[in-house]
């Protein structure tokens, strides 16, 4: 199974892509082969006072994804 992460404004595949990486609302973990949503993770870093990009990157890495689809990624992520 190949997994990707899409930053999203909501918890479903119909939700718009969130252009922010570190402060996106949700991280959608998707099985590329089937197109199935495996998990919708409410981003715990969305309200972080600092380091949101790093924290979000750590969350994404812990999910074992191969790629991320997003808009802007800050320099610390």
Secondary structure by P-SEA (a helix, b strand, c coil): cbbbbbbccccccccccccccccccbbbbbccccccccccccccccccccaaaaaaaaaaaaacccccccccccccc
